[in-house]
Amino acid sequence: MRFTYKTEENNTVVYTTIEETAGIFVGYTAEQVAKVAETLQPNYQSHNLSNVFSDIYFNYCVRKLLQGESVPNTYIKAFSEID
C-alpha cells in the first residue's frame, strides 16, 4: 500500500485518515478507504504532485468515489483492472 491509514472512533463516530494527504473520511473503515485510494494514480511516493494531483483534489476524489459518485479524473484505473 502507498498510504498510511488510521481508523479511530470518537463518540461512536468512526473515521479514517490518510496521513500523507491529511484526508479525513467519516463513517468509513481503513479497508474501505484503502480500496478506493489505492486505485487513484499517480503514485504519491514517486512523483512531485504539487502541480499534478493535489492532496485536496485527491481527498475530494476519494470522498466522491466512497459515496458512489463519479469524478472527472483521468488518473483512475478501470475498476475491472483492480484485484
Secondary structure, 3 states (H helix, E strand, C coil): CCCCEEEEEECCEEEEEECCCCEEEECCCHHHHHHHHCCECCCCCCCCCCCCCCHHHHHHHHHHHHCCCCCCCCCECCHHHCC
